Amino acid sequence: QVQLVESGGGVVQPGRSLTLSCAASGFTFSSYAMHWVRQAPGKGLEWVAVISHDGSKRYYADSVKGRFTISRDNSKNTLNVQMNSLRPEDTAVYYCARDGALLTYNYYMDVWGIGTAVTVSS
Amino acid sequence: EIVLTQSPATLSLSPGERATLSCRASQSVSRYLAWYQQKPGQAPRLLIYDAPNRATGIPARFSASGSGTDFTLTISSLEPEDFAVYYCQQRSNWPPTFGPGTKVDFK
């Protein structure tokens, strides 16, 4: 079945880096744009970044621009986000999610992973 | 950035009752609005996109209406599994933004 599984979360000190991964299965990964969306503890959802189906285009929320880098490996059906210069306000559950449109974007997320928790604390 | 406001923050109802949730945008988003359901400890689930289209597998008791700045999600008769938090999200303007959520809980 269609599935996304995130990994790589943990506790990290402010200013350090962390890379999250998302393994996709059950669909043609290379045909879909992919997103990262985060949710701070007890809070709502915040869109973080998107990458086009072929990896040629990437867009970021202002809150992470210049610090986070989204990437994908279509040969391995894997989505990544490298997070640098982490701040306490980056503490959240990070979800990878599939864009609902084929070969383009519609910025709706129709398949979500279970999430991986990141805590930024000294 | 478009700000979405949801009301009420909490809706206390019983199974079988009708739930009406509101989402208001700070400027027009045309019909480019989605609704998601999130249960505790779970990922969000897409219910409605480009209001009023139901996502795959979503029961007919979920319906949505609205355009411009005012939108409504209606659950015609609450099932026990419908008690959750509901978020609206717009894709009309970049960046995509979410509302703060409405929690539907047991009365």
Boltz contact constraints between the chains, C-beta under 6 A:
constraints:
  - contact:
      token1: [A, 44]
      token2: [B, 98]
      max_distance: 6.0
  - contact:
      token1: [A, 44]
      token2: [B, 100]
      max_distance: 6.0
  - contact:
      token1: [A, 44]
      token2: [B, 101]
      max_distance: 6.0
  - contact:
      token1: [A, 45]
      token2: [B, 87]
      max_distance: 6.0
  - contact:
      token1: [A, 45]
      token2: [B, 98]
      max_distance: 6.0
  - contact:
      token1: [A, 47]
      token2: [B, 95]
      max_distance: 6.0
  - contact:
      token1: [A, 47]
      token2: [B, 96]
      max_distance: 6.0
  - contact:
      token1: [A, 61]
      token2: [B, 95]
      max_distance: 6.0
  - contact:
      token1: [A, 95]
      token2: [B, 43]
      max_distance: 6.0
  - contact:
      token1: [A, 107]
      token2: [B, 91]
      max_distance: 6.0
  - contact:
      token1: [A, 107]
      token2: [B, 96]
      max_distance: 6.0
  - contact:
      token1: [A, 108]
      token2: [B, 34]
      max_distance: 6.0
  - contact:
      token1: [A, 108]
      token2: [B, 49]
      max_distance: 6.0
  - contact:
      token1: [A, 110]
      token2: [B, 46]
      max_distance: 6.0
  - contact:
      token1: [A, 112]
      token2: [B, 43]
      max_distance: 6.0
  - contact:
      token1: [A, 112]
      token2: [B, 44]
      max_distance: 6.0
  - contact:
      token1: [A, 114]
      token2: [B, 43]
      max_distance: 6.0
